[in-house]
Amino acid sequence: MKEEKRYETTKKGFEKLVEELKFREKELRAKIANTLNEMRNQGDLRENDGYSMAVEEQNINEEKIIELKDKIKDAKIIKDTNKNVVGIGDFVTLKNGKKIKYEITGEHEANPLERKISHKSPIGIAVMGKRVGDKVTISTPKGDIEYTIEKIS
């Protein structure tokens, strides 16, 4: 039985994938092809590090294009229509003396530096399905911390 691949993402995350694919197929491919032509014109390719690097960059770009196409083909856009409970695509504000705001995303969109947290991360798991006013406990290396969900937007 074939396992179904799904790439759960928000609409914004899906649009970002499409934009990256367009960039890689059009602009980056053309830039790499131009670099390869320049390097070929320099003569002996065996000792041309620039050519070798351009070929490697081309291979990486083509692999990424295939990966992006697969993600787009397998994408399932998550729509959260219930703003009374935390779901994928929501912004949730947690309070514990200080306030902290996260965007709950699909696991492939997560970027903690941008406060984008996967719904499968410890924080995501703790807040998914919860309501404003609910208390959640999040385990951290420094111990468990209790937060109150202050806002869902």
Rosetta blueprint (number, residue, H / E / L):
1 M L
2 K L
3 E L
4 E L
5 K L
6 R L
7 Y E
8 E E
9 T E
10 T L
11 K H
12 K H
13 G H
14 F H
15 E H
16 K H
17 L H
18 V H
19 E H
20 E H
21 L H
22 K H
23 F H
24 R H
25 E H
26 K H
27 E H
28 L H
29 R H
30 A H
31 K H
32 I H
33 A H
34 N H
35 T H
36 L H
37 N H
38 E H
39 M H
40 R H
41 N L
42 Q L
43 G L
44 D L
45 L L
46 R L
47 E L
48 N L
49 D H
50 G H
51 Y H
52 S H
53 M H
54 A H
55 V H
56 E H
57 E H
58 Q H
59 N H
60 I H
61 N H
62 E H
63 E H
64 K H
65 I H
66 I H
67 E H
68 L H
69 K H
70 D H
71 K H
72 I H
73 K H
74 D L
75 A E
76 K E
77 I E
78 I L
79 K L
80 D L
81 T L
82 N L
83 K L
84 N L
85 V E
86 V L
87 G L
88 I L
89 G L
90 D L
91 F E
92 V E
93 T E
94 L E
95 K E
96 N L
97 G L
98 K L
99 K E
100 I E
101 K E
102 Y E
103 E E
104 I E
105 T E
106 G L
107 E L
108 H L
109 E L
110 A L
111 N E
112 P H
113 L H
114 E H
115 R L
116 K E
117 I E
118 S E
119 H L
120 K L
121 S L
122 P H
123 I H
124 G H
125 I H
126 A H
127 V H
128 M L
129 G L
130 K L
131 R E
132 V L
133 G L
134 D L
135 K E
136 V E
137 T E
138 I E
139 S E
140 T E
141 P L
142 K L
143 G E
144 D E
145 I E
146 E E
147 Y E
148 T E
149 I E
150 E E
151 K E
152 I E
153 S L
